[in-house]
Amino acid sequence: MMMLNGEDTIIGSEIMLQDTDFPVYFKDQHHPEDFIPMLNPKIDLILHKKPFHNRLFARICFLTEESTYLPFTFILDTGAPEFLYLSEKTKIMLNNRIKKDDGDHEYIKFKSECEFHGKKIPVNDTPSHHNNINIMGLKLLLKFELCLNEEGIMFNKLPIFL
């Protein structure tokens, strides 16, 4: 997937996400257990191999005010320049966690007891041509230290929940 900025408005089918970019058990480009509260946080890292390209996904949980965890699937996208892009549905479900700073920019604070605890994660809307999905962009992938090798995907600093 490639994010386009500024006047790069040509969106071809080769960069548009299709249902075939997602594992076959996904429904509407989401893991079947997304959006369902859990008692314990869970992380899933998914490498979806395709004949001509692959997709990387992470399923991570957000702590809710009810002390449950809501899982969401994110495409790991090095071409997305910012931290976090949230779909409309995800933003609605995380409404109480999303805050605005003095500049009217949205963010979420890290909740898990990790080195990032209490720090802000800037939040952007998912681009309209990918409005059904969540994206973890390059800045957050770097912060979490995404690693790829022959065995698959891993992060050196991914918190157990956000």
C-alpha positions, -999 to +999 in steps of 0.1 A: +000+000+000+012+035-007-001+067+008-003+097-015+001+133-002-006+167-016-016+168-052-009+131-059-045+124-064-044+095-089-054+064-071-049+033-092-063-001-086-028-014-080-025+006-048-061+003-037-066-023-010-088-052-022-105-080-002-078-103-017-051-083+002-065-097+034-065-133+047-095-153+035-110-156+070-112-118+073-147-102+068-151-067+054-113-063+057-113-070+094-103-100+116-135-118+127-127-111+164-121-073+159-143-050+179-152-077+204-142-068+240-117-092+257-107-096+293-070-100+285-050-082+258-037-102+228-013-095+200-014-112+166+012-105+139+000-118+105+020-121+073-004-126+044+016-140+015+004-134-020+019-143-054+031-108-063+032-090-030+026-096+007+007-077+034+017-073+071-009-070+098-009-065+135-039-071+158-035-051+189-058-041+218-067-008+233-076-006+270-112+007+274-127+027+303-145-005+313-111-022+319-116-045+289-095-047+258-108-040+223-088-056+195-083-039+161-064-050+130-038-026+115-020-028+082+017-022+088+025+004+062+060+019+058+045+042+030+022+059+055+042+088+068+024+094+102+019+074+134-017+060+134-046+061+110-080+051+124-111+041+105-144+058+113-157+027+131-125+024+152-127+061+161-163+057+172-154+027+194-124+045+209-142+078+213-134+082+250-097+075+244-092+100+216-084+135+228-075+168+212-045+190+220-045+229+219-039+227+181-070+206+176-049+176+167-062+142+178-041+118+199-044+087+222-022+082+252-003+050+259-020+031+288+002+000+291+031+001+316+059+003+291+085+029+282+059+049+263+034+050+292+015+083+292+030+095+259+008+107+231+002+088+198-010+112+171-041+100+153-051+107+117-082+097+098-077+068+074-076+081+038-110+080+021-099+054-004-090+031+025-117+042+049-126+007+062-091-001+076-067+010+103-031+017+094+000+018+116+024+042+098+061+045+096+066+067+126+049+042+149+066+012+132+100+029+139+090+036+175+079+000+181+110-012+162+094-034+135+117-062+124+114-085+095+133-117+089+130-152+074+109-163+104+084-135+100+074-102+117+083-090+152+086-058+172+113-051+198+092-026+216+055-033+209+035-028+242+010-056+251-018-031+246-023+006+239 
